[in-house]
Amino acid sequence: MVKRLVREEEGQTLVEYGLLVALISLVTIAILTLLGTKIRNLFVTVNRSITSTT
């Protein structure tokens, strides 16, 4: 039974994929949190510039 558990790697692979997805999600959320305000401010500036010229 122990030999079978050592040889089977399907569960281990699934856990690794889960950890990769979690890490990618955290990095994406962190980037969007940091850049979200800057991007929003850029759109607000462009919107004000367009509305003030028309």
C-alpha positions in Angstrom: 0.0 0.0 0.0 2.8 2.4 0.9 4.6 1.6 -2.4 1.4 2.4 -4.3 1.0 5.8 -2.5 4.7 6.7 -3.3 4.3 5.8 -7.0 1.0 7.6 -7.6 1.6 11.3 -8.3 -1.9 12.3 -9.6 -2.9 13.9 -6.3 0.5 15.7 -6.1 0.1 17.1 -9.6 -3.4 18.4 -8.8 -2.1 20.1 -5.7 0.7 21.7 -7.6 -1.7 23.0 -10.3 -4.0 24.3 -7.5 -1.0 26.2 -5.9 -0.1 27.7 -9.3 -3.6 28.9 -9.9 -3.7 30.4 -6.4 -0.4 32.2 -6.9 -1.3 33.5 -10.4 -4.6 34.8 -8.9 -2.9 36.5 -6.0 -0.4 38.2 -8.4 -3.2 39.3 -10.7 -5.2 40.8 -7.8 -2.2 42.6 -6.5 -1.3 44.1 -9.9 -4.9 45.2 -10.4 -5.1 46.7 -7.0 -1.9 48.7 -7.5 -2.6 49.8 -11.0 -6.4 50.1 -10.8 -6.3 53.5 -9.2 -3.8 54.8 -11.7 -5.8 53.5 -14.7 -9.0 54.9 -13.3 -7.4 58.3 -12.9 -6.1 58.2 -16.4 -9.6 57.4 -17.8 -11.1 60.2 -15.6 -8.5 62.7 -17.0 -9.2 61.7 -20.6 -13.0 61.9 -20.0 -12.7 65.4 -18.5 -10.5 66.5 -21.4 -13.0 65.2 -24.0 -16.0 66.7 -22.2 -14.3 70.1 -21.7 -13.4 70.4 -25.4 -16.9 69.6 -26.7 
